[in-house]
């Protein structure tokens, strides 16, 4: 069994979608949902889904305590689902090509520190892009610079607002992220 830990900072819609996708999966199990934000709604989602949850401090993220906890829980893969903190290099090294993230734009454009959520969609619209989408990538020690695994596109219409574009991008996230996670994990097993 491949055990996954999901790291999230916000409401957890992607985390919930991933948990539901893998429910009853013969090879993949969501073992933990962890957050650095004690007010994140993802905690309530974890409770409703009967998934163990853990609230950690930034110092636990940086000093290796969280990494040790994940190892004790036999976590094989880490999935970032709206996790907004930079993943330390010791995590990246310990889980080389086993930490996956999703970004709400077509990287390498609109990536990096501060480029998350509505900030991304506003920038895409302000720059009159004709398309946007999602990028699923491995995590490196820098924001949004890991190798891209998969991208899906959507059209940016002239009348799109950041909210309407976010809705289009969320649909792509829900459709593709769990399936790509599954492919990455199963390919890693080979």
Contact map, one row per residue, 1 for C-alpha under 8 A:
1110000000000000000000000111100000000000000000000000000000000000000000000000000000000000000000000000000000000000000000000000000000000000000000000000000000000000000000000000000000000000000000
1111000000000000000000000011100000000000000000000000000000000000000000000011100000000000000000000000000000000000000000000000000000000000000000000000000000000000000000000000000000000000100000
1111100000000000000000000001111000000000000000000000000000000000000000000111100000000000000000000000000000000000000000000000000000000000000000000000000000000000000000000000000000000000000000
0111110000000000000000000001111100000000000000000000000000000000000000000011111000000000000000000000000000000000000000000000000000000000000000000000000000000000000000000000000000000000000000
0011111000000000000000000000011111000000000000000000000000000000000001000010111000000000000000000000000000000000000000000000000000000000000000000000000000000000000000000000000000000000000000
0001111100000010000000000000010111000000000000000000000000000000000000000000011110000000000000000000000000000000000000000000000000000000000000000000000000000000000000000000000000000000000000
0000111110000000000000000000000011100000000000000000000000000000000000000000011111100000000000000000000000000000000000000000000000000000000000000000000000000000000000000000000000000000000000
0000011111010010000000000000000011110000010000000000000000000000000000000000000111110000000000000000000000000000000000000000000000000000000000000000000000000000000000000000000000000000000000
0000001111110000000000000000000000111001010000000000000000000000000000000000000011110000000000000000000000000000000000000000000000000000000000000000000000000000000000000000000000000000000000
0000000111110000000000000000000000001001110000000000000000000000000000000000000001100000000000000000000000000000000000000000000000000000000000000000000000000000000000000000000000000000000000
0000000011111000000000000000000000000001110000000000000000000000000000000000000000000000000000000000000000000000000000000000000000000000000000000000000000000000000000000000000000000000000000
0000000111111111000000000000000000000001110010000000000000000000000000000000000011000000000000000000000000000000000000000000000000000000000000000000000000000000000000000000000000000000000000
0000000000111111100000000000000000000000010000000000000000000000000000000000000000000000000000000000000000000000000000000000000000000000000000000000000000000000000000000000000000000000000000
0000000000011111110000000000000000000000000000000000000000000000000000000000000011000000000000000000000000000000000000000000000000000000000000000000000000000000000000000000110000000000000000
0000010100011111111000000000000010000000010000000000000000000000000000000000000010000000000000000000000000000000000000000000000000000000000000000000000000000000000000000000000000000000000000
0000000000011111111100000000000000000000000011001000000000000000000000000000000000000000000000000000000000000000000000000000000000000000000000000000000000000000000000000000000000000000000000
0000000000001111111110000000000000000000000000000000000000000000000000000000000000000000000000000000000000000000000000000000000000000000000000000000000000000000000000000000010001000000000000
0000000000000111111111000000000000000000000000000000000000000000000000000000000000000000000000000000000000000000000000000000000000000000000000000000000000000000000000000000000011000000000000
0000000000000011111111100000010000000000000000001000000000000000000000000000000000000000000000000000000000000000000000000000000000000000000000000000000000000000000000000000000000000000000000
0000000000000001111111100000000000000000000000000000000000000000000000000000000000000000000000000000000000000000000000000000000000000000000000000000000000000000000000000000000000000000000000
0000000000000000111111100000000000000000000000000000000000000000000000000000000000000000000000000000000000000000000000000000000000000000000000000000000000000000000000000000000001000000000000
0000000000000000011111111001110000000000000000000000000000000000000000000000000000000000000000000000000000000000000000000000000000000000000000000000000000000000000000000000000001000000000000
0000000000000000001111111000100000000000000000000000000000000000000000000000000000000000000000000000000000000000000000000000000000000000000000000000000000000000000000000000000000000000000000
0000000000000000000001111100100000000000000000000000000000000000000000000000000000000000000000000000000000000000000000000000000000000000000000000000000000000000000000000000000000000000000000
0000000000000000000001111111100000000000000000000000000000000000000000000000000000000000000000000000000000000000000000000000000000000000000000000000000000000000000000000000000000000000000000
1000000000000000000000011111000000000000000000000000000000000000000000000000000000000000000000000000000000000000000000000000000000000000000000000000000000000000000000000000000000000000000000
1100000000000000000000001111100000000000000000000000000000000000000000000000000000000000000000000000000000000000000000000000000000000000000000000000000000000000000000000000000000000000000000
1111000000000000000001001111110000000000000000000000000000000000000000000000000000000000000000000000000000000000000000000000000000000000000000000000000000000000000000000000000000000100000000
1111000000000000000001111011111000000000000000000000000000000000000000000000000000000000000000000000000000000000000000000000000000000000000000000000000000000000000000000000000000000000000000
0011110000000000001001000001111110000000000000000010000000000000000000000000000000000000000000000000000000000000000000000000000000000000000000000000000000000000000000000000000000000000000000
0011100000000000000000000000111110000000000000000011000000000000000000001010000000000000000000000000000000000000000000000000000000000000000000000000000000000000000000000000000000000000000000
0001110000000000000000000000011111000000000000000011110000000000000000000000000000000000000000000000000000000000000000000000000000000000000000000000000000000000000000000000000000000000000000
0000111100000010000000000000011111100000011001000011110000000000000000000000000000000000000000000000000000000000000000000000000000000000000000000000000000000000000000000000000000000000000000
0000111100000000000000000000000111110000000000000000111100000000000000000000000000000000000000000000000000000000000000000000000000000000000000000000000000000000000000000000000000000000000000
0000001110000000000000000000000011111101011000000000011100000000000000000000000000100000000000000000000000000000000000000000000000000000000000000000000000000000000000000000000000000000000000
0000000110000000000000000000000001111100000000000000001111000000000000000000000000000000000000000000000000000000000000000000000000000000000000000000000000000000000000000000000000000000000000
0000000011000000000000000000000000111111000000000000001100000000000000000000000000000000000000000000000000000000000000000000000000000000000000000000000000000000000000000000000000000000000000
0000000000000000000000000000000000111111001000000000001000000000000000000000000000000000000000000000000000000000000000000000000000000000000000000000000000000000000000000000000000000000000000
0000000000000000000000000000000000001111101000000000000000000000000000000000000000000000000000000000000000000000000000000000000000000000000000000000000000000000000000000000000000000000000000
0000000011110000000000000000000000101111111000000000000000000000000000000000000000000000000000000000000000000000000000000000000000000000000000000000000000000000000000000000000000000000000000
0000000001110000000000000000000000000011111110000000000000000000000000000000000000000000000000000000000000000000000000000000000000000000000000000000000000000000000000000000000000000000000000
0000000111111010000000000000000010100001111111000000000000000000000000000000000000000000000000000000000000000000000000000000000000000000000000000000000000000000000000000000000000000000000000
0000000000000000000000000000000010100111111111100000100000000000000000000000000000000000000000000000000000000000000000000000000000000000000000000000000000000000000000000000000000000000000000
0000000000000000000000000000000000000000111111110000000000000000000000000000000000000000000000000000000000000000000000000000000000000000000000000000000000000000000000000000000000000000000000
0000000000010001000000000000000000000000111111111000000000000000000000000000000000000000000000000000000000000000000000000000000000000000000000000000000000000000000000000000000000000000000000
0000000000000001000000000000000010000000011111111111100000000000000000000000000000000000000000000000000000000000000000000000000000000000000000000000000000000000000000000000000000000000000000
0000000000000000000000000000000000000000001111111111100000000000000000000000000000000000000000000000000000000000000000000000000000000000000000000000000000000000000000000000000000000000000000
0000000000000000000000000000000000000000000111111110000000000000000000000000000000000000000000000000000000000000000000000000000000000000000000000000000000000000000000000000000000000000000000
0000000000000001001000000000000000000000000011111110000000000000000000000000000000000000000000000000000000000000000000000000000000000000000000000000000000000000000000000000000000000000000000
0000000000000000000000000000000000000000000001111111000000000000000000000000000000000000000000000000000000000000000000000000000000000000000000000000000000000000000000000000000000000000000000
0000000000000000000000000000011110000000000001111111100000000000000000000000000000000000000000000000000000000000000000000000000000000000000000000000000000000000000000000000000000000000000000
0000000000000000000000000000001110000000000001100111110000000000000000000000000000000000000000000000000000000000000000000000000000000000000000000000000000000000000000000000000000000000000000
0000000000000000000000000000000111000000001001100011111000000000000000000000000000000000000000000000000000000000000000000000000000000000000000000000000000000000000000000000000000000000000000
0000000000000000000000000000000111100000000000000001111100000000000000000000000000000000000000000000000000000000000000000000000000000000000000000000000000000000000000000000000000000000000000
0000000000000000000000000000000001111100000000000000111110000000000000000000000000000000000000000000000000000000000000000000000000000000000000000000000000000000000000000000000000000000000000
0000000000000000000000000000000001111000000000000000011111011000010000000000000000000000000000000000000000000000000000000000000000000000000000000000000000000000000000000000000000000000000000
0000000000000000000000000000000000010000000000000000001111111000000000000000000000000000000000000000000000000000000000000000000000000000000000000000000000000000000000000000000000000000000000
0000000000000000000000000000000000010000000000000000000111111100000000000000000000000000000000000000000000000000000000000000000000000000000000000000000000000000000000000000000000000000000000
0000000000000000000000000000000000000000000000000000000011111110000000000000000000000000000000000000000000000000000000000000000000000000000000000000000000000000000000000000000000000000000000
0000000000000000000000000000000000000000000000000000000111111111110000000000000000000000000000000000000000000000000000000000000000000000000000000000000000000000000000000000000000000000000000
0000000000000000000000000000000000000000000000000000000111111111111000000000000000000011000000000000000000000000000000000000000000000000000000000000000000000000000000000000000000000000000000
0000000000000000000000000000000000000000000000000000000001111111100000000000000000000001000000000000000000000000000000000000000000000000000000000000000000000000000000000000000000000000000000
0000000000000000000000000000000000000000000000000000000000111111110000000000000000000000000000000000000000000000000000000000000000000000000000000000000000000000000000000000000000000000000000
0000000000000000000000000000000000000000000000000000000000011111111100000000000000000000010000000000000000000000000000000000000000000000000000000000000000000000000000000000000000000000000000
0000000000000000000000000000000000000000000000000000000000011111111110000000000000000000000000000000000000000000000000000000000000000000000000000000000000000000000000000000000000000000000000
0000000000000000000000000000000000000000000000000000000100011011111111000000000000000000000000000000000000000000000000000000000000000000000000000000000000000000000000000000000000000000000000
0000000000000000000000000000000000000000000000000000000000001001111111100000000000000000001000000000000000000000000000000000000000000000000000000000000000000000000000000000000000000000000000
0000000000000000000000000000000000000000000000000000000000000001111111110000000000000000000000000000000000000000000000000000000000000000000000000000000000000000000000000000000000000000000000
0000000000000000000000000000000000000000000000000000000000000000111111111000000000000000000000000000000000000000000000000000000000000000000000000000000000000000000000000000000000000000000000
0000100000000000000000000000000000000000000000000000000000000000011111111110000000000000000000000000000000000000000000000000000000000000000000000000000000000000000000000000000000000000000000
0000000000000000000000000000000000000000000000000000000000000000001111111110000000000000000000000000000000000000000000000000000000000000000000000000000000000000000000000000000000000000000000
0000000000000000000000000000000000000000000000000000000000000000000111111110000000000000000000000000000000000000000000000000000000000000000000000000000000000000000000000000000000000000000000
0000000000000000000000000000001000000000000000000000000000000000000011111110000000000000000000000000000000000000000000000000000000000000000000000000000000000000000000000000000000000000000000
0010000000000000000000000000000000000000000000000000000000000000000001111111000000000000000000000000000000000000000000000000000000000000000000000000000000000000000000000000000000000000000000
0111100000000000000000000000001000000000000000000000000000000000000001111111110000000000000000000000000000000000000000000000000000000000000000000000000000000000000000000000000000000000000000
0111000000000000000000000000000000000000000000000000000000000000000000000111110000000000000000100100000000000000000000000000000000000000000000000000000000000000000000000000000000000000000000
0111100000000000000000000000000000000000000000000000000000000000000000000011111000000000000000100110000000000000000000000000000000000000000000000000000000000000000000000000000000000000100000
0001111000000000000000000000000000000000000000000000000000000000000000000011111100000000000000100111000000000000000000000000000000000000000000000000000000000000000000000000000000000000000000
0001111000000000000000000000000000000000000000000000000000000000000000000000111110000000000000000011100000000000000000000000000000000000000000000000000000000000000000000000000000000000000000
0000011100000000000000000000000000000000000000000000000000000000000000000000011111100000000000000011110000000000000000000000000000000000000000000000000000000000000000000000000000000000000000
0000011110010110000000000000000000000000000000000000000000000000000000000000001111100000000000000000110000000000000000000000000000000000000000000000000000000000000000000000000000000000000000
0000001111010100000000000000000000000000000000000000000000000000000000000000000111110000000000000000010000000000000000000000000000000000000000000000000000000000000000000000000000000000000000
0000001111000000000000000000000000100000000000000000000000000000000000000000000111111000000000000000000000000000000000000000000000000000000000000000000000000000000000000000000000000000000000
0000000110000000000000000000000000000000000000000000000000000000000000000000000001111100000000000000000000000000000100000000000000000000000000000000000000000000000000000000000000000000000000
0000000000000000000000000000000000000000000000000000000000000000000000000000000000111110000000000000000000000000000000000000000000000000000000000000000000000000000000000000000000000000000000
0000000000000000000000000000000000000000000000000000000000000000000000000000000000011111000000000000000000000000000000000000000000000000000011100000000000000000000000000000000000000000000000
0000000000000000000000000000000000000000000000000000000000001000000000000000000000001111101100000000000000000000000000000000000000000000001111000000000000000000000000000000000000000000000000
0000000000000000000000000000000000000000000000000000000000001100000000000000000000000111111100000000000000000000000000000000000000000000000010000000000000000000000000000000000000000000000000
0000000000000000000000000000000000000000000000000000000000000000000000000000000000000011111110000000000000000000000000000000000000000000000110000000000000000000000000000000000000000000000000
0000000000000000000000000000000000000000000000000000000000000001000000000000000000000001111111000000000000000000000000000000000000000000000000000000000000000000000000000000000000000000000000
0000000000000000000000000000000000000000000000000000000000000000001000000000000000000011111111100000000000000000000000000000000000000000000000000000000000000000000000000000000000000000000000
0000000000000000000000000000000000000000000000000000000000000000000000000000000000000011111111111010000000000000000000000000000000000000001110000000000000000000000000000000000000000000000000
0000000000000000000000000000000000000000000000000000000000000000000000000000000000000000111111110000000000000000000000000000000000000000000000000000000000000000000000000000000000000000000000
0000000000000000000000000000000000000000000000000000000000000000000000000000000000000000011111110000000000000000000000000000000000000000000000000000000000000000000000000000000000000000000000
0000000000000000000000000000000000000000000000000000000000000000000000000001110000000000001111111110000000000000000000000000000000000000000000000000000000000000000000000000000000000000000000
0000000000000000000000000000000000000000000000000000000000000000000000000000000000000000000111111110000000000000000000000000000000000000000000000000000000000000000000000000000000000000000000
0000000000000000000000000000000000000000000000000000000000000000000000000000000000000000000100111111000000000000000000000000000000000000011000000000000000000000000000000000000000000000000000
0000000000000000000000000000000000000000000000000000000000000000000000000001110000000000000000111111000000000000000000000000000000000000010000000000000000000000000000000000000000000000100000
0000000000000000000000000000000000000000000000000000000000000000000000000000111100000000000100111111100000000000000000000000000000000000011000000000000000000000000000000000000000000000000000
0000000000000000000000000000000000000000000000000000000000000000000000000000011100000000000000001111110000000000000000000000000000000001111000000000000000000000000000000000000000001000000000
0000000000000000000000000000000000000000000000000000000000000000000000000000001110000000000000000011111000000000000000000000000000000001111000000000000000000000000000000000000000000000000000
0000000000000000000000000000000000000000000000000000000000000000000000000000000111000000000000000001111100000000000000000000000000000111100000000000000000000000000000000000100010000000000000
0000000000000000000000000000000000000000000000000000000000000000000000000000000000000000000000000000111111100010000100000000000000000111100000010000000000000000000000000000000000000000000000
0000000000000000000000000000000000000000000000000000000000000000000000000000000000000000000000000000011111000000000110011000000000001110000000000000000000000000000000001000000000000000000000
0000000000000000000000000000000000000000000000000000000000000000000000000000000000000000000000000000001111101110000000011000000000011110000000000000000000000000000000000000000000000000000000
0000000000000000000000000000000000000000000000000000000000000000000000000000000000000000000000000000001111111100000000000000000000011110000000000000001110000000000000000000000000000000000000
0000000000000000000000000000000000000000000000000000000000000000000000000000000000000000000000000000001011111110000000000000000000000110000000010000000000000000000000000000000000000000000000
0000000000000000000000000000000000000000000000000000000000000000000000000000000000000000000000000000000001111110000000000000000000000000000000011000000000000000000000000000000000000000000000
0000000000000000000000000000000000000000000000000000000000000000000000000000000000000000000000000000000011111110000000000000000000000000000000000000000000000000000000000000000000000000000000
0000000000000000000000000000000000000000000000000000000000000000000000000000000000000000000000000000000011111111001000010011000000000000000000000000000000000000000000000000000000000000000000
0000000000000000000000000000000000000000000000000000000000000000000000000000000000000000000000000000001010111111101100010000000000000000000000111000000000000000000000000000000000000000000000
0000000000000000000000000000000000000000000000000000000000000000000000000000000000000000000000000000000000000111111000000000000000000000000001111000000000000000000000000000000000000000000000
0000000000000000000000000000000000000000000000000000000000000000000000000000000000000000000000000000000000000011111000000000000000000000000000100000000000000000000000000000000000000000000000
0000000000000000000000000000000000000000000000000000000000000000000000000000000000000000000000000000000000000001111100100000000000000000000000000000000000000000000000000000000000000000000000
0000000000000000000000000000000000000000000000000000000000000000000000000000000000000000000000000000000000000111111110110000000000000000000000000000000000000000000000000000000000000000000000
0000000000000000000000000000000000000000000000000000000000000000000000000000000000010000000000000000001100000010011111110000000000000000000000000000000000000000000000000000000000000000000000
0000000000000000000000000000000000000000000000000000000000000000000000000000000000000000000000000000000100000000001111111000000000000000000000000000000000000000000001000000000000000000000000
0000000000000000000000000000000000000000000000000000000000000000000000000000000000000000000000000000000000000000000111111100000000000000000000000000000000000000011001000000000000000000000000
0000000000000000000000000000000000000000000000000000000000000000000000000000000000000000000000000000000000000000011111111110000000000000000000000000000000000000000000000000000000000000000000
0000000000000000000000000000000000000000000000000000000000000000000000000000000000000000000000000000000110000110001111111111000000000000000000000000000000000000000000000000000000000000000000
0000000000000000000000000000000000000000000000000000000000000000000000000000000000000000000000000000000110000000000011111111100000000000000000000000000000000000011011000000000000000000000000
0000000000000000000000000000000000000000000000000000000000000000000000000000000000000000000000000000000000000000000001111111110000000000000000000000000000000000110000000000000000000000000000
0000000000000000000000000000000000000000000000000000000000000000000000000000000000000000000000000000000000000100000000111111111000000000000000000000000000000000000000000000000000000000000000
0000000000000000000000000000000000000000000000000000000000000000000000000000000000000000000000000000000000000100000000011111111110010000000000000000000000000000000000000000000000000000000000
0000000000000000000000000000000000000000000000000000000000000000000000000000000000000000000000000000000000000000000000001111111110000000000000000000000000010001110000000000000000000000000000
0000000000000000000000000000000000000000000000000000000000000000000000000000000000000000000000000000000000000000000000000111111110000000000000000000000000000000000000000000000000000000000000
0000000000000000000000000000000000000000000000000000000000000000000000000000000000000000000000000000000000000000000000000011111110000000000000000000000000000000000000000000000000000000000000
0000000000000000000000000000000000000000000000000000000000000000000000000000000000000000000000000000000000000000000000000001111111000000000000000000000000000000000000000000000000000000000000
0000000000000000000000000000000000000000000000000000000000000000000000000000000000000000000000000000000000000000000000000001111111110000000000000000000000010000000000000000000000000000000000
0000000000000000000000000000000000000000000000000000000000000000000000000000000000000000000000000000000000000000000000000000000111110000000000000000000000111000000000000000000000000000000000
0000000000000000000000000000000000000000000000000000000000000000000000000000000000000000000000000000000000000000000000000000000011111000000000000000000011110000000000000000000000000000000000
0000000000000000000000000000000000000000000000000000000000000000000000000000000000000000000000000000000011000000000000000001000011111100000000000000000011110000000000001000000000000000000000
0000000000000000000000000000000000000000000000000000000000000000000000000000000000000000000000000000000111000000000000000000000000111110000000000000001111000000000000011001000000000000000000
0000000000000000000000000000000000000000000000000000000000000000000000000000000000000000000000000000011111100000000000000000000000011111000000000000001110000000000000001001100000000000000000
0000000000000000000000000000000000000000000000000000000000000000000000000000000000000000000000000000011111100000000000000000000000001111100000000001111100000000000000000000000000000000000000
0000000000000000000000000000000000000000000000000000000000000000000000000000000000000000000000000001111000000000000000000000000000000111110000000001111000000000000000000000000010010000000000
0000000000000000000000000000000000000000000000000000000000000000000000000000000000000000000000000001111000000000000000000000000000000011111000010111110000000000000000000000000000000000000000
0000000000000000000000000000000000000000000000000000000000000000000000000000000000000000000000001111100000000000000000000000000000000001111100000111100000000000000000000000000000000000000000
0000000000000000000000000000000000000000000000000000000000000000000000000000000000000010000100001011100000000000000000000000000000000000111111111110000000000000000000000000000000000000000000
0000000000000000000000000000000000000000000000000000000000000000000000000000000000000010100100000000000000000000000000000000000000000000011111111100000000000000000000000000000000000000000000
0000000000000000000000000000000000000000000000000000000000000000000000000000000000000111100100000000000000000000000000000000000000000000001111100000000000000000000000000000000000000000000000
0000000000000000000000000000000000000000000000000000000000000000000000000000000000000110000000000000000000000001000000000000000000000000001111111100000000000000000000000000000000000000000000
0000000000000000000000000000000000000000000000000000000000000000000000000000000000000100000000000000000000000011100000000000000000000000001111111100000000000000000000000000000000000000000000
0000000000000000000000000000000000000000000000000000000000000000000000000000000000000000000000000000001000110011000000000000000000000000101101111100000000000000000000000000000000000000000000
0000000000000000000000000000000000000000000000000000000000000000000000000000000000000000000000000000000000010011000000000000000000000000001101111110000000000000000000000000000000000000000000
0000000000000000000000000000000000000000000000000000000000000000000000000000000000000000000000000000000000000000000000000000000000000000111101111111000000000000000000000000000000000000000000
0000000000000000000000000000000000000000000000000000000000000000000000000000000000000000000000000000000000000000000000000000000000000000111000001111100000000000000000000000000000000000000000
0000000000000000000000000000000000000000000000000000000000000000000000000000000000000000000000000000000000000000000000000000000000000011110000000111111000000000000000000000000000000000000000
0000000000000000000000000000000000000000000000000000000000000000000000000000000000000000000000000000000000000000000000000000000000000011110000000011111000000000000000000000000000000000000000
0000000000000000000000000000000000000000000000000000000000000000000000000000000000000000000000000000000000000000000000000000000000000011100000000001111100000000000000000000000000010000000000
0000000000000000000000000000000000000000000000000000000000000000000000000000000000000000000000000000000001000000000000000000000000001111000000000001111110000000000000000000000000000000000000
0000000000000000000000000000000000000000000000000000000000000000000000000000000000000000000000000000000001000000000000000000000000001110000000000000011111000000000000000001000000000000000000
0000000000000000000000000000000000000000000000000000000000000000000000000000000000000000000000000000000001000000000000000000000000111100000000000000001111100000000000000001000000000000000000
0000000000000000000000000000000000000000000000000000000000000000000000000000000000000000000000000000000000000000000000000000000000111000000000000000000111110000000000011000000000000000000000
0000000000000000000000000000000000000000000000000000000000000000000000000000000000000000000000000000000000000000000000000000000001110000000000000000000011111000000000000000000000000000000000
0000000000000000000000000000000000000000000000000000000000000000000000000000000000000000000000000000000000000000000000000000100011110000000000000000000001111101000010000000000000000000000000
0000000000000000000000000000000000000000000000000000000000000000000000000000000000000000000000000000000000000000000000000000000001000000000000000000000000111111000000000000000000000000000000
0000000000000000000000000000000000000000000000000000000000000000000000000000000000000000000000000000000000000000000000000000000000000000000000000000000000011111000000000000000000000000000000
0000000000000000000000000000000000000000000000000000000000000000000000000000000000000000000000000000000000000000000000000000000000000000000000000000000000001111100000000000000000000000000000
0000000000000000000000000000000000000000000000000000000000000000000000000000000000000000000000000000000000000000000000000000100000000000000000000000000000011111111110000000000000000000000000
0000000000000000000000000000000000000000000000000000000000000000000000000000000000000000000000000000000000000000000000000100100000000000000000000000000000000011111110000000000000000000000000
0000000000000000000000000000000000000000000000000000000000000000000000000000000000000000000000000000000000000000000001001100100000000000000000000000000000000001111111000000000000000000000000
0000000000000000000000000000000000000000000000000000000000000000000000000000000000000000000000000000000000000000000001001000000000000000000000000000000000000001111111100000000000000000000000
0000000000000000000000000000000000000000000000000000000000000000000000000000000000000000000000000000000000000000000000000000000000000000000000000000000000000001111111110000000000000000000000
0000000000000000000000000000000000000000000000000000000000000000000000000000000000000000000000000000000000000000000000001000000000000000000000000000000000010001111111111000000000000000000000
0000000000000000000000000000000000000000000000000000000000000000000000000000000000000000000000000000000000000000000011001000000000000000000000000000000000000000011111111100000000000000000000
0000000000000000000000000000000000000000000000000000000000000000000000000000000000000000000000000000000000000000000000000000000000000000000000000000000000000000001111111110000000000000000000
0000000000000000000000000000000000000000000000000000000000000000000000000000000000000000000000000000000000000000000000000000000000001000000000000000000001000000000111111111000000000000000000
0000000000000000000000000000000000000000000000000000000000000000000000000000000000000000000000000000000100000000000000000000000000011100000000000000000001000000000011111111100000000000000000
0000000000000000000000000000000000000000000000000000000000000000000000000000000000000000000000000000000000000000000000000000000000000000000000000000000000000000000001111111110000000000000000
0000000000000000000000000000000000000000000000000000000000000000000000000000000000000000000000000000000000000000000000000000000000000000000000000000000000000000000000111111111000000000000000
0000000000000000000000000000000000000000000000000000000000000000000000000000000000000000000000000000000000000000000000000000000000001100000000000000000110000000000000011111111110000000000000
0000000000000100000000000000000000000000000000000000000000000000000000000000000000000000000000000000010000000000000000000000000000000100000000000000000000000000000000001111111110000000000000
0000000000000100100000000000000000000000000000000000000000000000000000000000000000000000000000000000000000000000000000000000000000000000000000000000000000000000000000000111111111000000000000
0000000000000000000000000000000000000000000000000000000000000000000000000000000000000000000000000000000000000000000000000000000000000000000000000000000000000000000000000011111111100000000000
0000000000000000000000000000000000000000000000000000000000000000000000000000000000000000000000000000000000000000000000000000000000000000000000000000000000000000000000000001111111110000000000
0000000000000000010000000000000000000000000000000000000000000000000000000000000000000000000000000000010000000000000000000000000000000001000000000000000000000000000000000001111111111000000000
0000000000000000110011000000000000000000000000000000000000000000000000000000000000000000000000000000000000000000000000000000000000000000000000000000000000000000000000000000011111111100000000
0000000000000000000000000000000000000000000000000000000000000000000000000000000000000000000000000000000000000000000000000000000000000000000000000000000000000000000000000000001111111110000000
0000000000000000000000000000000000000000000000000000000000000000000000000000000000000000000000000000000000000000000000000000000000000001000000000000010000000000000000000000000111111111000000
0000000000000000000000000000000000000000000000000000000000000000000000000000000000000000000000000001000000000000000000000000000000000000000000000000000000000000000000000000000011111111100000
0000000000000000000000000001000000000000000000000000000000000000000000000000000000000000000000000000000000000000000000000000000000000000000000000000000000000000000000000000000001111111110000
0000000000000000000000000000000000000000000000000000000000000000000000000000000000000000000000000000000000000000000000000000000000000000000000000000000000000000000000000000000000111111111000
0000000000000000000000000000000000000000000000000000000000000000000000000000000000000000000000000000000000000000000000000000000000000000000000000000000000000000000000000000000000011111111100
0100000000000000000000000000000000000000000000000000000000000000000000000000100000000000000000000100000000000000000000000000000000000000000000000000000000000000000000000000000000001111111110
0000000000000000000000000000000000000000000000000000000000000000000000000000000000000000000000000000000000000000000000000000000000000000000000000000000000000000000000000000000000000111111111
0000000000000000000000000000000000000000000000000000000000000000000000000000000000000000000000000000000000000000000000000000000000000000000000000000000000000000000000000000000000000011111111
0000000000000000000000000000000000000000000000000000000000000000000000000000000000000000000000000000000000000000000000000000000000000000000000000000000000000000000000000000000000000001111111
0000000000000000000000000000000000000000000000000000000000000000000000000000000000000000000000000000000000000000000000000000000000000000000000000000000000000000000000000000000000000000111111
0000000000000000000000000000000000000000000000000000000000000000000000000000000000000000000000000000000000000000000000000000000000000000000000000000000000000000000000000000000000000000011111
